[in-house]
């Protein structure tokens, strides 16, 4: 049974930082590319970042301008998202998921299952 448990969100002022964590289970963690997505109020869920199986390669939403860093700990089945220089437009619920692959066409969720997400609110 797949489980995705996100944590680390909160309320932060613009310019601040947060580190999100996601513990993933139910699949062999090292067999999968992992990713972060976010959904702002009234908007579609969007891709934020992906990290390769070993963690050696990452890909980001271009508009992030280098403010976010994705990483993973394969021993702990955990993927992280370090978010710096946060802006009010980063306000959203953030989700992690297993991805189909590490090409531009396959950085999509493996299934329609999502965890509960973690709320990030950035005040101006």
SULCORCOR-V838728 format. One record per residue. N is the residue number from 0. SS is DSSP state (H for helix, E for strand, C for the rest). Layout:
N_SS, N_SS
//
This chain:
0_C, 1_C, 2_E, 3_E, 4_E, 5_E, 6_E, 7_C, 8_C, 9_E, 10_E, 11_E, 12_E, 13_C, 14_C, 15_C, 16_C, 17_E, 18_E, 19_E, 20_E, 21_E, 22_E, 23_E, 24_E, 25_C, 26_C, 27_C, 28_H, 29_H, 30_H, 31_C, 32_E, 33_E, 34_E, 35_E, 36_E, 37_E, 38_E, 39_C, 40_C, 41_C, 42_C, 43_C, 44_C, 45_E, 46_E, 47_E, 48_E, 49_E, 50_E, 51_C, 52_C, 53_C, 54_C, 55_C, 56_C, 57_E, 58_E, 59_E, 60_C, 61_H, 62_H, 63_H, 64_C, 65_C, 66_C, 67_E, 68_E, 69_E, 70_E, 71_E, 72_E, 73_C, 74_C, 75_C, 76_C, 77_E, 78_E, 79_E, 80_E, 81_E, 82_E, 83_C, 84_C, 85_C, 86_C, 87_H, 88_H, 89_H, 90_C, 91_E, 92_E, 93_E, 94_E, 95_E, 96_E, 97_E, 98_E, 99_C, 100_C, 101_C, 102_C, 103_C, 104_C, 105_C, 106_C, 107_C, 108_E, 109_C, 110_C, 111_C, 112_C, 113_C, 114_C, 115_C, 116_C, 117_E, 118_E, 119_E, 120_E, 121_E, 122_E, 123_C
//
